[in-house]
Amino acid sequence: MNFSAGKASRKWPCAGLACGERPMVTVAAVVLMLCAQAAPAAAARKSVAGSQGVGSKLSPERGPKLSRTALPAPVPLPKARPADAPAAEPDKSGARKQTPGGTEKPAEQAAPAAPPPPSVCRLALTDEIAIAPSIPDIHGPGDCGGEDLVRLEAVVLPDKHLVSVKPAAILRCPMASALAQWIRTDIAPLAASLGSVISDLDNFDSFECRGLNRMVSGRLSEHGRAKAHHVRAL
């Protein structure tokens, strides 16, 4: 069979609508069907895209993280220089400064202990009887020494004449008082009866820390206690 265009027009005559209009209607129907199928697919894609967008907003950790460049640590700046201190004023309080050893001396030395009151002998041995100033006590070595000591320098006679003791004798006050009274009441009147005057007393020995008769192994002499005196001459 030969289906050429010329023979077809003669074999199937067109009535009502033109033969060229039927193919156009068919094409339009196909396009509508395709559009109807494509619309639900597009809507589904938009719904999926929208759900992914909301999820990315609610869960930002699921999205790509931005890389951060590590910043260098800040360098600490030096502290500001303090203002110059004012010059220290000299200490006028009189307090002593601390010694290099670390011990601080007191501002004032402790006052020395008050000496004991004078004895009865010391009060009685006045300058009208003898020139005998008091001296500190002597202690040691051993039992040597004594207290209430004086240095007998001269004896004062009743007529105010002085009998010098050469050298001065170190004695306890009672011993010095006894020696002065012996010169005043016994020796001076005796010398006057002989037509003489005593001027000096030659001191041979007074206080000396030694044994009896100068024996090393002997007991302590009374000279070692300032209770003895030897006269060489008058």
HUTA-V491934 format. One record per residue. N is the residue number from 1. RES is the residue in three letters. SS is DSSP state (hx for helix, st for strand, lp for the rest). OMEGA is omega in degrees with one decimal (999 if undefined). Layout:
n: {N,N}
res: {RES,RES}
ss: {SS,SS}
omega: {OMEGA,OMEGA}
This chain:
n: {1,2,3,4,5,6,7,8,9,10,11,12,13,14,15,16,17,18,19,20,21,22,23,24,25,26,27,28,29,30,31,32,33,34,35,36,37,38,39,40,41,42,43,44,45,46,47,48,49,50,51,52,53,54,55,56,57,58,59,60,61,62,63,64,65,66,67,68,69,70,71,72,73,74,75,76,77,78,79,80,81,82,83,84,85,86,87,88,89,90,91,92,93,94,95,96,97,98,99,100,101,102,103,104,105,106,107,108,109,110,111,112,113,114,115,116,117,118,119,120,121,122,123,124,125,126,127,128,129,130,131,132,133,134,135,136,137,138,139,140,141,142,143,144,145,146,147,148,149,150,151,152,153,154,155,156,157,158,159,160,161,162,163,164,165,166,167,168,169,170,171,172,173,174,175,176,177,178,179,180,181,182,183,184,185,186,187,188,189,190,191,192,193,194,195,196,197,198,199,200,201,202,203,204,205,206,207,208,209,210,211,212,213,214,215,216,217,218,219,220,221,222,223,224,225,226,227,228,229,230,231,232,233,234}
res: {MET,ASN,PHE,SER,ALA,GLY,LYS,ALA,SER,ARG,LYS,TRP,PRO,CYS,ALA,GLY,LEU,ALA,CYS,GLY,GLU,ARG,PRO,MET,VAL,THR,VAL,ALA,ALA,VAL,VAL,LEU,MET,LEU,CYS,ALA,GLN,ALA,ALA,PRO,ALA,ALA,ALA,ALA,ARG,LYS,SER,VAL,ALA,GLY,SER,GLN,GLY,VAL,GLY,SER,LYS,LEU,SER,PRO,GLU,ARG,GLY,PRO,LYS,LEU,SER,ARG,THR,ALA,LEU,PRO,ALA,PRO,VAL,PRO,LEU,PRO,LYS,ALA,ARG,PRO,ALA,ASP,ALA,PRO,ALA,ALA,GLU,PRO,ASP,LYS,SER,GLY,ALA,ARG,LYS,GLN,THR,PRO,GLY,GLY,THR,GLU,LYS,PRO,ALA,GLU,GLN,ALA,ALA,PRO,ALA,ALA,PRO,PRO,PRO,PRO,SER,VAL,CYS,ARG,LEU,ALA,LEU,THR,ASP,GLU,ILE,ALA,ILE,ALA,PRO,SER,ILE,PRO,ASP,ILE,HIS,GLY,PRO,GLY,ASP,CYS,GLY,GLY,GLU,ASP,LEU,VAL,ARG,LEU,GLU,ALA,VAL,VAL,LEU,PRO,ASP,LYS,HIS,LEU,VAL,SER,VAL,LYS,PRO,ALA,ALA,ILE,LEU,ARG,CYS,PRO,MET,ALA,SER,ALA,LEU,ALA,GLN,TRP,ILE,ARG,THR,ASP,ILE,ALA,PRO,LEU,ALA,ALA,SER,LEU,GLY,SER,VAL,ILE,SER,ASP,LEU,ASP,ASN,PHE,ASP,SER,PHE,GLU,CYS,ARG,GLY,LEU,ASN,ARG,MET,VAL,SER,GLY,ARG,LEU,SER,GLU,HIS,GLY,ARG,ALA,LYS,ALA,HIS,HIS,VAL,ARG,ALA,LEU}
ss: {lp,lp,lp,lp,hx,hx,hx,hx,hx,hx,hx,lp,lp,lp,lp,lp,lp,lp,hx,hx,hx,hx,hx,hx,hx,hx,hx,hx,hx,hx,hx,hx,hx,hx,hx,hx,hx,hx,hx,hx,hx,hx,hx,hx,hx,hx,hx,hx,hx,hx,hx,hx,hx,hx,hx,hx,hx,hx,lp,hx,hx,hx,lp,lp,lp,lp,lp,lp,lp,lp,lp,lp,lp,lp,lp,lp,lp,lp,lp,lp,lp,lp,lp,lp,lp,lp,lp,lp,lp,lp,lp,lp,lp,lp,lp,lp,lp,st,lp,lp,lp,lp,lp,st,lp,lp,lp,lp,lp,lp,lp,lp,lp,lp,lp,lp,lp,lp,lp,hx,hx,hx,hx,hx,lp,lp,lp,lp,lp,st,st,st,st,st,st,lp,lp,st,st,lp,lp,lp,lp,lp,st,st,lp,lp,st,st,st,st,st,st,st,st,lp,lp,lp,lp,lp,st,st,st,st,st,st,st,st,st,st,st,hx,hx,hx,hx,hx,hx,hx,hx,hx,hx,hx,hx,hx,hx,hx,hx,hx,hx,hx,hx,hx,lp,lp,lp,lp,lp,lp,st,st,st,st,st,st,lp,lp,lp,lp,lp,st,hx,hx,hx,lp,lp,lp,lp,lp,st,lp,hx,hx,hx,hx,lp,lp,lp,lp,st,st,st,st,lp}
omega: {-178.0,-178.5,177.1,-178.0,-177.8,-178.8,-179.7,-179.7,178.7,-173.9,-179.4,-179.4,-178.9,179.2,-178.1,177.9,178.7,-178.2,-179.9,-176.7,-178.1,177.5,179.5,178.4,179.8,179.1,180.0,179.1,178.4,179.6,178.9,179.2,178.4,179.3,-179.6,178.2,-177.2,-176.7,177.8,179.4,178.5,178.8,178.9,178.7,178.4,-179.3,178.5,179.6,178.9,178.3,177.4,179.2,178.9,179.0,179.3,178.2,-178.4,-179.5,-177.0,-177.5,179.4,-179.8,180.0,179.0,179.2,178.6,178.9,179.0,-179.2,179.6,178.5,178.8,-179.6,179.9,-179.8,-179.9,177.5,179.2,179.5,-180.0,-179.2,178.9,179.8,-180.0,178.0,180.0,-178.3,178.4,179.3,-179.3,-179.4,-176.8,179.6,-179.2,-179.7,179.1,-179.0,-179.1,179.3,-179.8,177.7,179.3,-178.3,-179.7,177.1,-178.7,-179.6,176.9,178.1,-179.3,179.3,-179.8,-179.4,179.3,178.4,178.9,-179.4,-179.6,177.9,178.0,-178.1,178.0,-178.7,-177.6,-176.1,179.6,176.3,-179.5,-177.0,171.8,-173.3,177.6,177.9,177.3,179.8,177.6,178.3,-179.8,174.7,1.0,-178.6,179.3,-179.7,176.1,-178.6,179.0,-179.7,-176.3,175.5,173.5,-176.9,-176.1,-179.9,175.4,-178.6,179.5,179.2,177.6,178.9,175.4,-177.8,171.5,-176.0,175.3,-174.7,-14.5,-179.1,-175.3,174.9,-175.0,168.2,-176.3,179.5,179.7,177.9,177.9,179.1,179.2,179.4,179.5,177.6,178.9,-174.4,-171.8,-176.6,-171.2,-178.4,176.1,178.2,179.3,179.2,178.2,177.9,179.2,-177.8,178.7,177.5,179.9,-175.2,171.3,-179.0,-177.8,179.3,-176.4,173.7,-178.9,175.5,-178.1,-177.3,176.1,178.6,-177.4,178.1,175.2,-177.0,-177.8,-178.2,178.7,-175.4,177.5,176.1,172.7,178.5,177.1,179.4,-179.9,-178.3,-179.9,177.2,179.3,179.2,-176.7,175.8,999}
